[in-house]
Amino acid sequence: YKFRDLTIEELKNVSRTYPNFTFSMNTYTFKDGSQKDLLNFSGTVPVKYGNSYNIPVCLWILDSHPFAPPICFLKPTANMGIAVGKHVDAQGRIYLPYLQNWSHPKSTLIGLIKEMIAKFEEELPLYSLSSSDAARQSELLSYIAKITEGETDMKSRSKTGGRNEGCLNKITVVGAGDLGIACVLAVAAKGVADKVVLLDLSEGAAKGGTMDLEIFAVPNVEISKDFSASADSKVVVLTVNSLGNAQTYLDVIQSNVDLFRGIIPAVSHYSQNAVLLVASHPVEVMTFVSWKLSSFPKSRVIGVGANLDSERFQYMLTNLLKAEVLAKDAWVIGEQGEDKVPSWTSCNVVANQTEAMAARNSREKVANRAMEVLKGKGQRSWSVGLSVADLVDSILKDKRKVHSVSTLAKGCCNINSEVFLSLPCILGTSGVIEMVRLEEDPLVQEKLQSSAGSIHDLQQQLKL
């Protein structure tokens, strides 16, 4: 366990408050068939629903605890039936808002058990079976028991030569809002992934866009509320944003940071070799937060940055302003929003200084015209989704294509702080392979340094 002392302290608190719980180590089998020895504890929670009931439960503690929520199941006896409802599925898996919004140190096992009791008092998860139904119940109990024995159907298929899901070009999109669904549809339309998992972390049953995805059965798309469904993803796309009642800009960002604390350790645990692609706002700060919380190398944590703006910029230069020669070396870099700036990765060699100055002035005029047009375009969910699909394509197919993405800018343009800014980078299966050298321009460097300074100041005020 990565955070052994914190985990032990939590378990001591559970033992003091609920002395009937027993602890053990057993093998847990995840949905993809992979297995891991995990600490689990079983016991009963007291519930009042007219009469008093003791509801048997089993909680599995992941090795990234307390930064990832436990996996919770009912543990019914042979004469108990599972009452499928808002918080319990047919296999006894427990789903609670507390689990979905898990964030250390605010979230604790004691707090989880208390919410479990409260929700079960609203909707009792078990009922007594008649003797005639007990036989049918034994089949379900056998299935639940097999989870700990490592004998799920998925595991059996892998033993008989079935295709290992871990070898697929699989991506996970976290967040089922408009942007998340746009990313799923764009990736599916582009055909770059064998499987797309949409992690819907919202409370309650599927609704809106996720319901429509289920109704129309988009091929190779799975919708889940379970982090384990993301296991062995090659790319994990983060699209979630907190919808809290924060009053200030700093409060909004801190709310997003708190949300990410319950997400990044979990997805990093299940996909330890993935590239994290951040589309949440503000992208520079949330990419930094993802990098810190995941402990991934900087090359495997990138933000969507100015990829969309750069593609639009190059398109405008080529098709609207007929400046084909300039377009292939033109990029939008820096900070998303009003502070982004055009730059170049190379320039034509000219005979003398006078011609060089004339060429630079001409190029700047064309760039300024393109940037003015760019300002009026905006970024809608579907357009960002297309940009995300473009980046996923380059990563999964190891295209070694240059994109302007948010990457760690420390050491570039005399930036000495750990901030992420959009810079031209070559992308492949391992994320950022190489940063492309920019043409030296004092005005561009000054703009980047100014953005880095303001972003760093903001990051210093956040509680990670």
GUGUVO-50715 format. One line per 8 residues: number of its first residue (from 1); for each residue z, x, y of C-alpha. Coordinates in steps of 0.001 Angstrom, whole numbers, padded with zeros to 6 digits, always signed. Example, Ala and Ser with C-alpha at 12.3 -4.5 7.8 and 13.67 -1.06 7.14 Angstrom:
<pts>
1 = +007800 +012300 -004500  +007140 +013670 -001060
</pts>
This chain:
<pts>
1 = +000000 +000000 +000000  -001099 +001420 +003344  +001928 +000086 +005240  +004556 +000288 +002489  +007680 +000232 +004668  +006536 -002824 +006638  +005650 -004629 +003410  +009016 -003857 +001769
9 = +010893 -005056 +004847  +009025 -008361 +004756  +009725 -008864 +001065  +013433 -008236 +001652  +013401 -010990 +004278  +011764 -013385 +001797  +014371 -012537 -000870  +017224 -013212 +001538
17 = +015827 -016552 +002703  +014324 -017760 -000601  +016328 -016062 -003405  +014470 -018003 -006133  +011264 -015961 -005585  +010466 -013267 -008166  +008222 -010245 -007559  +005771 -008465 -009852
25 = +002580 -006382 -009926  -000464 -008003 -011551  -004236 -007657 -011555  -006017 -009960 -009133  -009739 -010717 -009561  -011684 -011386 -006384  -014663 -013721 -006112  -017151 -010857 -006539
33 = -015545 -009846 -009856  -013779 -006752 -008498  -010150 -006274 -009481  -007073 -004729 -007922  -003415 -004406 -008872  -001521 -006347 -006232  +002054 -007277 -005528  +002692 -010994 -005871
41 = +005704 -013242 -005703  +006261 -016634 -007247  +008845 -019286 -006573  +009361 -022775 -005226  +009458 -024071 -001687  +011665 -027089 -000866  +009713 -030084 +000408  +010985 -033500 +001502
49 = +008468 -036279 +000961  +010663 -039331 +000595  +012473 -037523 -002215  +013115 -033774 -002412  +010605 -031666 -004367  +010362 -028005 -005289  +006691 -026984 -004998  +005811 -023917 -007111
57 = +003615 -021361 -005323  +002323 -017832 -005846  +001493 -015468 -002969  -000623 -012338 -003486  +000020 -009508 -001028  -003066 -007437 -000128  -002673 -003668 +000171  -003512 -003906 +003890
65 = -000468 -006153 +004501  +000872 -007043 +007066  -002461 -006762 +008904  -004244 -009054 +006437  -002916 -012448 +005310  -001781 -013019 +001722  -003797 -015079 -000761  -001850 -018219 -001671
73 = -002016 -020562 -004651  -000085 -023502 -006000  +001356 -022763 -009425  +001580 -026202 -011075  +003256 -026766 -014406  +001516 -028601 -017261  +002774 -032019 -016073  +001654 -031536 -012437
81 = -001729 -032442 -010969  -003235 -030891 -007805  -003763 -033348 -004952  -006867 -031914 -003278  -006582 -032266 +000479  -006995 -030589 +003845  -004886 -027597 +002841  -005430 -027309 -000936
89 = -008634 -027069 -003013  -009240 -028115 -006614  -008215 -024692 -007950  -004905 -024775 -006089  -005939 -022300 -003384  -003869 -022921 -000244  -005541 -022954 +003196  -003387 -023122 +006317
97 = -003973 -022554 +010055  -001249 -019892 +009822  -003393 -017925 +007353  -006576 -018356 +009372  -004856 -017184 +012577  -002860 -014397 +010914  -001989 -011649 +013396  +000643 -008919 +012921
105 = +003412 -008722 +014125  +003447 -012375 +015216  +002661 -013610 +011693  +005206 -013095 +008909  +005689 -014232 +005318  +008736 -016266 +006344  +006675 -017983 +009054  +003935 -018666 +006496
113 = +006344 -020278 +004040  +007813 -022420 +006823  +004354 -023712 +007772  +003593 -024272 +004081  +006670 -026498 +003834  +005752 -028361 +007026  +002163 -029052 +005898  +003238 -030052 +002368
121 = +005704 -032532 +003888  +002764 -034158 +005673  +000583 -034193 +002533  +002238 -033535 -000830  -000030 -031082 -002752  +001098 -032007 -006295  +001736 -035189 -008255  +003186 -036007 -011677
129 = +000696 -036377 -014514  +000909 -038934 -017273  +001036 -037487 -020784  -002609 -038526 -021367  -003745 -036377 -018418  -001739 -033298 -019415  -004457 -031995 -021759  -007071 -032025 -019008
137 = -004631 -030259 -016711  -004194 -027423 -019204  -007855 -026432 -018704  -007308 -026034 -014955  -004107 -024054 -015526  -006025 -021802 -017908  -008579 -021103 -015160  -005860 -020263 -012638
145 = -004176 -017978 -015172  -007462 -016130 -015739  -007479 -015050 -012102  -004541 -012790 -012872  -005999 -011711 -016216  -009315 -010655 -014704  -011491 -012934 -016831  -013381 -015080 -014313
153 = -016913 -016258 -015007  -018194 -013744 -012461  -016531 -010927 -014377  -017943 -012166 -017681  -021464 -012218 -016235  -021154 -008647 -014999  -020077 -007552 -018492  -023191 -009083 -020034
161 = -025562 -007301 -017685  -025770 -009824 -014844  -026749 -008554 -011426  -023796 -006966 -009652  -023270 -008703 -006333  -022053 -005428 -004827  -025606 -004035 -005100  -027121 -006805 -002967
169 = -028187 -006432 +000636  -025361 -008726 +001624  -024157 -009412 +005149  -021250 -011447 +006442  -021164 -013296 +009758  -017613 -013975 +010968  -017341 -017098 +013114  -019088 -020455 +012704
177 = -019678 -021271 +016367  -023133 -021552 +017918  -023610 -017776 +017962  -022483 -017322 +014355  -024839 -020025 +013097  -027676 -018605 +015230  -027123 -015200 +013598  -027159 -016711 +010104
185 = -030397 -018617 +010754  -032102 -015629 +012394  -031154 -013260 +009555  -032225 -015837 +006961  -035554 -016420 +008756  -036243 -012689 +008966  -035548 -012334 +005247  -033680 -009046 +005624
193 = -030643 -009912 +003440  -030360 -011069 -000174  -027222 -013009 +000705  -025594 -014166 +003934  -021953 -015260 +003984  -020737 -017308 +006947  -016973 -017036 +007329  -015789 -020224 +009025
201 = -012280 -019499 +010314  -011846 -022815 +012109  -009191 -025260 +010945  -010139 -028220 +008809  -013221 -029087 +006792  -016761 -027983 +007580  -018185 -029791 +010559  -021043 -029583 +013044
209 = -023401 -026724 +012367  -021697 -025555 +009174  -021943 -029054 +007743  -025665 -029081 +008542  -026113 -025730 +006801  -024522 -027240 +003702  -026539 -030458 +003914  -029905 -028702 +004169
217 = -028963 -025914 +001735  -030374 -022862 +003528  -031347 -020431 +000737  -028993 -017499 +000023  -026393 -018702 +002540  -022776 -019243 +001498  -020135 -020842 +003736  -016549 -019875 +003064
225 = -013090 -019788 +004635  -012021 -017014 +002256  -012186 -013381 +003417  -012776 -012265 -000178  -016217 -013956 -000036  -017283 -011117 +002295  -016604 -008405 -000317  -019131 -005555 -000514
233 = -021091 -006577 +002575  -023409 -003906 +003964  -023048 -005316 +007498  -020294 -007516 +008944  -021255 -009303 +012179  -018366 -010381 +014451  -019189 -013410 +016624  -015742 -014997 +017105
241 = -014182 -015546 +020516  -010773 -017037 +021211  -010779 -020496 +022772  -007200 -020300 +024019  -005865 -021484 +027384  -005661 -018019 +028925  -005548 -018018 +032731  -006789 -014529 +033646
249 = -009655 -012367 +032398  -007140 -009941 +030898  -005423 -012830 +029083  -008764 -013947 +027634  -009480 -010465 +026298  -005939 -010077 +024936  -006375 -013405 +023158  -009544 -012018 +021536
257 = -007690 -008835 +020570  -004969 -010934 +018909  -007668 -012845 +017025  -009309 -009606 +015835  -005978 -008282 +014553  -006119 -010929 +011846  -009804 -010376 +011060  -010781 -006694 +011212
265 = -008234 -005352 +008660  -009226 -008114 +006209  -013016 -007607 +006413  -012533 -003819 +006397  -010442 -004157 +003242  -013136 -006121 +001393  -016142 -004110 +002670  -014897 -000562 +003124
273 = -018383 +000933 +003517  -019811 -001722 +005842  -021247 -001315 +009304  -019318 -003507 +011769  -021684 -005114 +014280  -019791 -006708 +017172  -021293 -009574 +019183  -018013 -010975 +020580
281 = -017219 -010724 +024302  -016696 -008489 +026131  -018744 -006482 +023665  -017716 -003003 +024881  -013988 -003725 +024643  -014184 -005681 +021375  -016238 -002910 +019759  -013522 -000440 +020777
289 = -010871 -002784 +019348  -012823 -003131 +016082  -013103 +000645 +015801  -009362 +001125 +016309  -008286 -001680 +013943  -010716 -000761 +011164  -010185 +003034 +011188  -013908 +003270 +010365
297 = -015878 +006280 +011622  -017432 +005710 +015041  -020933 +005685 +013536  -020154 +002508 +011561  -018760 +000431 +014440  -021364 -000660 +016972  -021823 -003479 +019463  -024975 -005497 +020074
305 = -024847 -004027 +023578  -028083 -004068 +025533  -030446 -004335 +022567  -031740 -007738 +023692  -032109 -006580 +027310  -033928 -003418 +026222  -036395 -005319 +024037  -037072 -007751 +026887
313 = -037351 -004866 +029365  -039936 -003056 +027238  -041846 -006297 +026667  -042007 -006998 +030407  -043203 -003496 +031211  -045968 -003760 +028616  -047100 -007373 +028907  -046219 -008471 +032431
321 = -046526 -005262 +034427  -049084 -003520 +032146  -047037 -000291 +032143  -047550 +000526 +028439  -046968 +004261 +028890  -043519 +003710 +030418  -042319 +001009 +028012  -041832 +003162 +024915
329 = -039334 +005397 +026748  -037567 +002673 +028764  -034084 +001397 +027975  -031393 -000780 +029459  -028068 +001011 +029014  -024415 +000929 +030097  -022252 -002161 +030367  -023399 -005677 +029567
337 = -023694 -007890 +032611  -024479 -007030 +036226  -023662 -003321 +035774  -026388 -002559 +033233  -028949 -000018 +034371  -032498 +001038 +033351  -033000 +004557 +032048  -035549 +006750 +030246
345 = -035486 +009024 +027245  -038471 +011136 +028300  -040975 +011533 +031142  -044501 +012768 +031535  -045000 +016392 +032518  -046710 +016676 +035898  -048373 +019570 +037630  -046076 +019984 +040645
353 = -042948 +018694 +042336  -044857 +016371 +044665  -046550 +014623 +041749  -043215 +014452 +039902  -041587 +012725 +042866  -044485 +010274 +043181  -044324 +009500 +039449  -040560 +008902 +039631
361 = -040914 +006556 +042635  -043683 +004609 +040934  -041650 +004278 +037755  -038558 +003100 +039645  -040559 +000407 +041442  -041895 -000939 +038157  -038405 -000780 +036572  -036841 -002630 +039518
369 = -039437 -005396 +039249  -038773 -005755 +035514  -034985 -005808 +036039  -035335 -008572 +038642  -037257 -010690 +036140  -034656 -009825 +033481  -031783 -011170 +035589  -033108 -014718 +035387
377 = -033456 -014812 +031615  -029841 -015234 +030496  -028658 -014813 +026915  -028502 -017920 +024769  -026986 -018013 +021293  -030341 -018159 +019541  -031729 -015190 +021493  -028651 -013079 +020705
385 = -029003 -014206 +017083  -032564 -012844 +017013  -031299 -009560 +018469  -028591 -009358 +015794  -031199 -009969 +013070  -033282 -007153 +014569  -030320 -004750 +014349  -029386 -005866 +010824
393 = -032999 -005283 +009760  -032920 -001687 +011040  -029599 -000991 +009318  -030283 -002553 +005917  -033801 -001123 +005670  -032756 +002292 +007028  -035611 +002101 +009537  -034355 +004943 +011759
401 = -035459 +002858 +014735  -034051 +003413 +018243  -031927 +000610 +019716  -029733 +000406 +022807  -026351 -000466 +021230  -022705 -000093 +022186  -021480 +003206 +020771  -018652 +005605 +021538
409 = -019790 +007230 +024796  -017165 +009983 +024980  -018894 +013314 +025594  -022022 +011715 +027060  -022743 +011905 +030816  -019393 +013649 +031427  -017443 +010650 +030104  -014091 +011825 +028743
417 = -012460 +008527 +027716  -012820 +006547 +024491  -015075 +003742 +025665  -018135 +002082 +024170  -021306 +001748 +026233  -024903 +000871 +025386  -026956 +003997 +024760  -030202 +004566 +022828
425 = -029273 +005312 +019212  -031170 +005792 +015957  -029888 +003256 +013407  -029860 +003439 +009613  -027772 +002351 +006636  -024781 +004344 +007876  -024955 +002852 +011375  -025587 +005267 +014240
433 = -027380 +008319 +012874  -028027 +010034 +016189  -027778 +009326 +019898  -031093 +009834 +021730  -030944 +012184 +024695  -031421 +010499 +028069  -033329 +011925 +030977  -030875 +013413 +033483
441 = -030549 +011134 +036477  -027509 +011510 +038792  -027589 +007823 +039802  -027631 +006635 +036194  -024824 +009011 +035246  -022743 +007827 +038181  -023239 +004202 +037098  -022218 +004970 +033507
449 = -019137 +006888 +034629  -018118 +003994 +036875  -018473 +001511 +033984  -016552 +003831 +031660  -013725 +004089 +034186  -013323 +000343 +034661  -013545 -000371 +030907  -010974 +002326 +030137
457 = -008582 +000942 +032755  -008921 -002505 +031178  -008334 -001159 +027666  -005154 +000578 +028795  -003665 -002831 +029685  -004305 -004337 +026256  -001731 -004545 +023477  -003373 -003326 +020270
</pts>
